[in-house]
Amino acid sequence: MARTRYASDRGLIARMGATMFLLGLVFTGFIIALYFVLFYFGNRHGGSSGSSGIVVISVLIGLGVAFGGYYWSDKIALNTARAQLVTPQQAPQLHGIIDRICALANMPKPRVAISPVSMPNAFATGRSSKVAVVCVTQGLLNKLDDKELEGVLAHEMSHVAHKDVAVMTIASFLGIIAALLVRFAFYGELFGGGRRSNNNNQNALPILLIVMVIGIVVYAVSFLLIRLLSRYRELSADRSGALLTGQPSALASALVKVTGDMARIPTRDLRQAEPLNAFYFTPALHARQGQWSLNTLFSTHPPLEKRLAQLEKISKQLGRAS
């Protein structure tokens, strides 16, 4: 975690370490399983050369995607949101709030951007505080008052202080490779499986199927681990932002307003915003409050009730301390 005045979160640090450790175990098992399938099973029965090529291509593309996400996440996110960087002269109110947060947190000021979309939301990205950018939508500026906006921005800048983007990009590397492996193995079997004429090629089909199954299992495990970490880091950012500003009620009010507005946004618009869900202050989806579903398990954010309960607890703690 960066040396700022944001409250240290030992739970977040522990979960980051545990997630990386578990992903490392999964990655080790992934490599051992592929080695066994491609070199032991493949060499004994033939037909491993095509499968080996699929693995190599998946790893190379996965490395390229992870590298691009790590170094250019800010540019990718801004382009996806159609956002533009703004100067203090263009957005004095917004810059003023961010200046106050930076002074409270004792951290470098990030670049500031505004997205023209009407959906109320915000995100922060960038691998470090030196290249970070904080973006808010025009809908958020229209919806929230200054205290609520300050709470949201303090939440987002907590992600920068905790280096969340860098951690999540590295953690996602294994899942990217596994997803690519599944796709390439599927297409390799689909377009090559019907044109096998010799014994070696006939053995390529079960190898591709085994590789595909391994990829599916690895992707599912890594996906769930990353989602668990993502939900906790959102709770951690709520906590850190609320403690920094001393206004958990303002952040809670912003959460209620923004989440309530999501229910009134057309599904088509929400789908267009889905690529940035992992970055957003609240996910772009129609939430069914009070109901458990697979969306809860797979969501990048914790349920609204859980976030509000934590903020209420912090508010009571601050009240007793004063």
C-alpha positions as CSV (number, residue, x, y, z in Angstrom):
1,M,0.0,0.0,0.0
2,A,1.2,3.5,-0.8
3,R,2.3,5.8,2.1
4,T,-0.7,8.0,2.4
5,R,-3.0,9.0,5.2
6,Y,-5.6,6.5,4.1
7,A,-6.4,4.1,6.9
8,S,-4.4,0.9,6.6
9,D,-6.5,-2.2,6.0
10,R,-4.8,-5.3,7.2
11,G,-7.8,-7.4,6.0
12,L,-7.2,-6.1,2.4
13,I,-3.5,-6.8,2.6
14,A,-4.1,-10.3,4.0
15,R,-6.7,-11.1,1.3
16,M,-4.4,-9.8,-1.4
17,G,-1.6,-12.0,-0.2
18,A,-3.9,-15.0,0.2
19,T,-5.4,-14.5,-3.3
20,M,-1.9,-14.3,-4.9
21,F,-0.8,-17.4,-3.0
22,L,-3.9,-19.4,-4.0
23,L,-3.5,-18.2,-7.6
24,G,0.1,-19.3,-7.5
25,L,-0.9,-22.8,-6.4
26,V,-3.5,-22.9,-9.2
27,F,-1.0,-21.7,-11.7
28,T,1.5,-24.4,-10.5
29,G,-1.2,-27.1,-10.8
30,F,-2.1,-25.6,-14.2
31,I,1.5,-26.0,-15.5
32,I,1.9,-29.5,-14.1
33,A,-1.4,-30.6,-15.6
34,L,-0.6,-29.2,-19.1
35,Y,2.9,-30.7,-19.0
36,F,1.4,-34.1,-18.2
37,V,-1.2,-33.9,-20.8
38,L,0.9,-32.5,-23.6
39,F,4.3,-34.2,-23.1
40,Y,3.5,-37.4,-21.2
41,F,0.1,-38.3,-22.6
42,G,0.7,-36.6,-25.9
43,N,4.1,-38.2,-26.6
44,R,2.8,-41.7,-25.7
45,H,-0.3,-41.4,-27.9
46,G,0.8,-38.8,-30.4
47,G,-1.0,-35.6,-31.6
48,S,0.4,-33.1,-29.0
49,S,2.1,-30.7,-31.4
50,G,-1.1,-28.8,-32.3
51,S,-2.2,-28.6,-28.6
52,S,1.3,-27.4,-27.6
53,G,0.9,-24.6,-30.1
54,I,-2.4,-23.6,-28.7
55,V,-0.9,-23.3,-25.2
56,V,2.0,-21.2,-26.4
57,I,-0.3,-18.9,-28.4
58,S,-2.6,-18.5,-25.3
59,V,0.3,-17.7,-23.0
60,L,1.8,-15.1,-25.5
61,I,-1.5,-13.4,-26.1
62,G,-2.3,-13.5,-22.3
63,L,1.1,-11.8,-21.6
64,G,0.3,-9.1,-24.2
65,V,-3.2,-8.5,-22.7
66,A,-1.9,-8.3,-19.2
67,F,1.0,-6.1,-20.2
68,G,-1.3,-3.7,-22.0
69,G,-3.8,-3.7,-19.1
70,Y,-1.0,-2.9,-16.6
71,Y,0.6,-0.1,-18.6
72,W,-2.3,1.4,-20.5
73,S,-5.3,0.8,-18.2
74,D,-5.9,4.5,-17.9
75,K,-6.0,5.1,-21.6
76,I,-8.2,2.1,-22.2
77,A,-10.7,3.0,-19.5
78,L,-10.9,6.7,-20.6
79,N,-11.5,5.7,-24.3
80,T,-14.1,3.2,-23.2
81,A,-15.9,5.8,-21.2
82,R,-15.5,8.5,-23.9
83,A,-14.0,10.7,-21.2
84,Q,-11.8,13.8,-21.6
85,L,-9.2,15.2,-19.2
86,V,-10.3,18.5,-17.8
87,T,-8.3,21.4,-16.3
88,P,-9.0,23.3,-13.1
89,Q,-10.3,26.1,-15.3
90,Q,-12.8,23.8,-17.0
91,A,-14.0,22.0,-13.9
92,P,-13.1,24.2,-10.8
93,Q,-15.6,22.5,-8.4
94,L,-14.4,19.0,-9.3
95,H,-10.7,19.9,-9.0
96,G,-11.3,21.7,-5.8
97,I,-12.8,18.6,-4.2
98,I,-9.9,16.4,-5.4
99,D,-7.4,19.0,-4.1
100,R,-8.9,18.7,-0.7
101,I,-8.8,14.9,-0.7
102,C,-5.2,14.9,-1.9
103,A,-4.3,17.3,1.0
104,L,-6.1,15.1,3.5
105,A,-4.5,11.9,2.2
106,N,-1.1,13.4,1.5
107,M,-0.9,11.9,-1.9
108,P,-0.1,13.2,-5.4
109,K,-3.0,14.7,-7.4
110,P,-4.2,12.4,-10.1
111,R,-5.4,13.6,-13.5
112,V,-9.1,14.5,-13.7
113,A,-11.5,13.5,-16.4
114,I,-15.2,13.8,-17.1
115,S,-17.3,11.3,-19.1
116,P,-20.3,12.7,-21.0
117,V,-22.7,9.8,-20.2
118,S,-25.8,10.4,-18.1
119,M,-25.4,7.3,-15.9
120,P,-24.1,8.5,-12.5
121,N,-20.8,6.7,-11.7
122,A,-17.1,7.2,-11.2
123,F,-13.8,5.2,-11.5
124,A,-10.1,5.6,-10.8
125,T,-7.4,3.7,-12.7
126,G,-3.7,3.7,-13.4
127,R,-1.0,1.4,-12.1
128,S,0.4,4.0,-9.7
129,S,-0.4,7.4,-8.2
130,K,2.0,9.0,-10.7
131,V,-0.1,8.0,-13.7
132,A,-3.5,7.7,-12.0
133,V,-6.6,9.3,-13.4
134,V,-10.0,9.8,-11.6
135,C,-13.0,10.0,-13.9
136,V,-16.6,11.0,-13.1
137,T,-19.6,11.0,-15.3
138,Q,-21.7,14.0,-16.1
139,G,-24.6,12.2,-14.6
140,L,-22.8,11.9,-11.2
141,L,-21.9,15.6,-11.2
142,N,-25.6,16.4,-11.8
143,K,-26.9,14.0,-9.2
144,L,-24.7,14.5,-6.1
145,D,-24.0,17.4,-3.8
146,D,-20.4,18.4,-2.9
147,K,-20.2,16.2,0.3
148,E,-21.5,13.1,-1.5
149,L,-19.2,13.7,-4.5
150,E,-16.3,14.1,-2.0
151,G,-17.2,10.7,-0.5
152,V,-17.3,9.0,-3.9
153,L,-14.0,10.6,-5.0
154,A,-12.3,9.6,-1.7
155,H,-13.5,6.0,-2.3
156,E,-12.0,6.1,-5.8
157,M,-8.7,7.6,-4.7
158,S,-8.4,4.9,-2.1
159,H,-8.1,2.4,-5.0
160,V,-5.1,4.4,-6.2
161,A,-3.5,4.5,-2.8
162,H,-3.9,0.7,-2.4
163,K,-2.6,0.1,-5.9
164,D,-5.7,-1.9,-6.6
165,V,-5.5,-1.7,-10.4
166,A,-2.0,-3.1,-10.5
167,V,-2.9,-5.9,-8.1
168,M,-6.1,-6.9,-10.0
169,T,-4.3,-6.8,-13.4
170,I,-1.6,-9.2,-12.1
171,A,-4.2,-11.4,-10.4
172,S,-6.2,-11.6,-13.7
173,F,-3.3,-12.9,-15.7
174,L,-4.0,-16.6,-15.1
175,G,-7.7,-16.3,-15.8
176,I,-6.9,-14.5,-19.2
177,I,-4.6,-17.4,-20.2
178,A,-7.2,-20.0,-19.2
179,A,-10.0,-18.3,-21.1
180,L,-7.9,-18.0,-24.2
181,L,-6.9,-21.7,-23.9
182,V,-10.5,-22.8,-23.7
183,R,-11.4,-20.7,-26.7
184,F,-8.5,-21.8,-28.9
185,A,-8.9,-25.5,-27.9
186,F,-12.6,-25.3,-28.7
187,Y,-12.0,-23.8,-32.2
188,G,-9.1,-26.2,-32.7
189,E,-11.4,-29.1,-32.1
190,L,-14.3,-27.5,-34.0
191,F,-12.4,-26.7,-37.2
192,G,-9.7,-29.4,-37.1
193,G,-11.5,-32.3,-35.4
194,G,-13.3,-33.5,-38.5
195,R,-10.2,-33.6,-40.8
196,R,-8.0,-36.2,-39.1
197,S,-6.7,-38.9,-41.3
198,N,-3.9,-40.6,-39.4
199,N,-3.4,-42.1,-36.0
200,N,-1.6,-39.1,-34.5
201,N,-4.3,-36.7,-35.6
202,Q,-7.0,-39.0,-34.2
203,N,-5.3,-38.7,-30.8
204,A,-5.3,-34.9,-31.0
205,L,-9.1,-34.8,-30.2
206,P,-8.9,-36.2,-26.6
207,I,-5.9,-34.0,-25.9
208,L,-7.7,-30.9,-27.0
209,L,-10.7,-31.8,-24.9
210,I,-8.6,-32.5,-21.9
211,V,-6.8,-29.1,-22.4
212,M,-10.2,-27.4,-22.7
213,V,-11.4,-29.0,-19.4
214,I,-8.2,-27.9,-17.6
215,G,-8.7,-24.4,-18.9
216,I,-12.3,-24.3,-17.8
217,V,-11.5,-25.5,-14.3
218,V,-8.6,-23.0,-13.9
219,Y,-10.6,-20.1,-15.3
220,A,-13.5,-20.9,-12.9
221,V,-11.3,-21.0,-9.8
222,S,-9.3,-17.9,-10.7
223,F,-12.5,-16.0,-11.6
224,L,-14.1,-16.7,-8.2
225,L,-10.9,-15.8,-6.3
226,I,-10.6,-12.5,-8.1
227,R,-14.3,-11.7,-7.6
228,L,-13.9,-12.3,-3.9
229,L,-10.9,-10.0,-3.7
230,S,-12.7,-7.4,-5.9
231,R,-15.7,-7.3,-3.5
232,Y,-13.6,-6.9,-0.5
233,R,-11.5,-4.1,-2.0
234,E,-14.7,-2.2,-2.7
235,L,-15.6,-2.5,1.0
236,S,-12.0,-1.5,1.9
237,A,-12.3,1.6,-0.3
238,D,-15.6,2.6,1.3
239,R,-14.0,2.3,4.7
240,S,-10.9,4.1,3.8
241,G,-12.7,6.9,2.1
242,A,-15.2,7.4,4.9
243,L,-12.5,7.5,7.6
244,L,-10.5,10.0,5.5
245,T,-13.3,12.4,5.1
246,G,-15.0,11.7,8.4
247,Q,-18.4,11.7,6.5
248,P,-19.6,8.1,6.1
249,S,-23.2,9.3,5.9
250,A,-22.4,11.3,2.8
251,L,-20.9,8.3,1.1
252,A,-23.9,6.2,2.1
253,S,-26.2,8.8,0.7
254,A,-24.3,8.8,-2.6
255,L,-24.5,5.0,-2.8
256,V,-28.2,5.0,-2.3
257,K,-28.7,7.7,-5.0
258,V,-26.4,6.1,-7.6
259,T,-27.7,2.6,-7.0
260,G,-31.3,3.8,-7.2
261,D,-30.7,5.5,-10.5
262,M,-29.3,2.3,-12.0
263,A,-32.8,0.8,-11.8
264,R,-34.1,3.5,-14.1
265,I,-31.4,3.3,-16.7
266,P,-32.3,1.3,-19.9
267,T,-30.7,-2.2,-20.0
268,R,-29.0,-1.4,-23.3
269,D,-27.1,1.6,-21.8
270,L,-26.1,-0.6,-18.8
271,R,-24.7,-3.3,-21.1
272,Q,-22.6,-0.7,-22.9
273,A,-21.1,0.3,-19.6
274,E,-20.4,-3.3,-18.4
275,P,-16.7,-3.3,-19.6
276,L,-15.9,-0.8,-16.8
277,N,-17.9,-2.6,-14.1
278,A,-14.7,-3.7,-12.2
279,F,-13.6,0.0,-12.1
280,Y,-16.9,1.7,-11.4
281,F,-18.0,3.0,-8.0
282,T,-21.2,0.9,-8.4
283,P,-21.7,-1.8,-11.0
284,A,-23.8,-1.0,-14.1
285,L,-26.6,-3.5,-13.6
286,H,-30.1,-3.8,-12.4
287,A,-29.6,-5.0,-8.8
288,R,-32.3,-7.0,-7.0
289,Q,-31.9,-5.7,-3.5
290,G,-32.4,-8.3,-0.8
291,Q,-32.3,-11.3,-3.1
292,W,-29.4,-13.7,-3.5
293,S,-28.6,-14.8,-7.0
294,L,-25.6,-15.9,-9.1
295,N,-25.1,-12.2,-9.8
296,T,-24.2,-11.8,-6.1
297,L,-21.6,-14.5,-6.4
298,F,-20.1,-13.3,-9.6
299,S,-20.4,-9.5,-8.9
300,T,-17.3,-7.3,-8.8
301,H,-19.0,-5.3,-5.9
302,P,-20.6,-6.3,-2.6
303,P,-24.4,-5.9,-2.1
304,L,-25.6,-2.4,-1.3
305,E,-26.9,-3.6,2.1
306,K,-23.5,-4.8,3.1
307,R,-21.8,-1.5,2.1
308,L,-24.4,0.6,3.9
309,A,-24.1,-1.6,7.0
310,Q,-20.4,-1.0,7.1
311,L,-20.8,2.7,6.7
312,E,-23.4,2.9,9.5
313,K,-21.0,1.0,11.8
314,I,-18.2,3.5,10.9
315,S,-20.5,6.4,11.6
316,K,-21.3,5.0,15.1
317,Q,-17.6,4.5,15.8
318,L,-16.8,8.1,14.7
319,G,-19.7,9.3,16.9
320,R,-18.3,7.6,20.0
321,A,-14.8,8.8,19.3
322,S,-15.9,12.4,19.1
